[in-house]
Amino acid sequence: MKNSIYLSIICLVFAACGSGGGDDPVTPPAANTAPTVPVLTTPADNKLCLDNNVSFQWNASTDEQKDAIVYQIQIAKDNGFAQIINTLDNSSLSTSALALEKNTAYYWRVKATDAKGLASAYSSTFKFYTAGTAVVNHLPFAPEFIAPTSNATVGTASANLSWNAFDVDTADILTYDVYFGTANPPTAKVSENASSKSFEVALQSTTQYYWRIVVKDNKGGETIGQVWKFKTN
């Protein structure tokens, strides 16, 4: 009889120990993802700001994990952001008004960073011009490349350099000087006072090329673009 009781107790212990084996496996936490890229709103792209006290606004980013988001705003005097005049970290969707220089072109962009330190890419770059006192003419904005893309590899015997340019004085007529070659920065002017925003160049194989555009308006204004580069196979 005692043996039967002991055997029953042992079976109950084993059954109790074995009952935990049916628990659901623990689901690992989802990997963190970066917030979406912010969308700029104000100042609008190509805007002429009549006041040099400028605030910046953008649309909210979203975060899949619902993390808190901080935005970094960069404001520069060139579209390559080599001449950054201010970098701000902001949790709201706008900044206080910043006192900027008059009669000056500015470029700005924003990225979003979540509470875990993961950042989105920068937004597209917007540009604007602050008006000056009794200013008759505004300089053109720095040109933007279209093709070849920066650091691209080209496998053809020629390339069509193409770009875009804007001026807040919409009635101004823009022309372009093209500098192209193997020197950095390029010193050979291969086209002058052209109205077209493209230029065909002959290429040699396994060569690094550099090019830049100078934008000129019909009132004597001139803006020198940054140096872009590409190479050939």
C-alpha positions, 0 to 999 in steps of 0.5 A: 500500500505504501509503495502505491502511495509513493508511486502516485506522489512521484507521478504527480511530481513529474506531471507538475514538472512537465506541465510547464513545457507547454508555455508559449515561447517568448517573442523577441522585441521588434527591431527598432526602425528609423523615423520617416523623413521629415517634409519641409513646408516653410519657407517654401522652396525658392522663396523670397523672404521679405523679412530676414527674421525667418522661422522654419517649419516642417511636417511631423515624422512618424515612428513605428515604435512610437518613440519620441522624436527630435529634429535636427535643422541645418541652415547653410549658405551653400547647397552642399552644406559646407558653410553651415551657419546654424544647426538646431535640435528641436522637439517641436515642428518649428523653430523660433525666428532666426535673424539671418543676413539680408540679401543672402541665399540660404539652404535648409534641411531637417532629419528626425532622430528617435529616442533610441538614437536612430536617425532618418535621412535628411529631407530634401533641401529647400532654398530661399533668399532674404531680401535686402534694403533697396535691393534691385537684384538678387543673385541666382541660387547655386545650381543643382546637378541632374546628371551624371550623379555625383561620384557616378561611374560612366561607361560611355565615350561621352556624357551629357552634363545637365543641371538646374538653376533658379532665381527669385527674380523670375524675370531674370534671364539666366546663362551658364558657364561650364567648367570641366576637366581632370583638375579639382577644381576644374579650370577649363571653361568649356562653355560660356554664356550658354542658355541651355542647362546641359552640355555634351563632353567627350570622355576618356576611359579610367579617368576622374572628371570634375565639373562645376557651373557658374550661373549668371543673370542678366543684371550682373549677378553671378553664383559659382556652383560647387564642384561635382565629380564622376569617373569612367570605366 
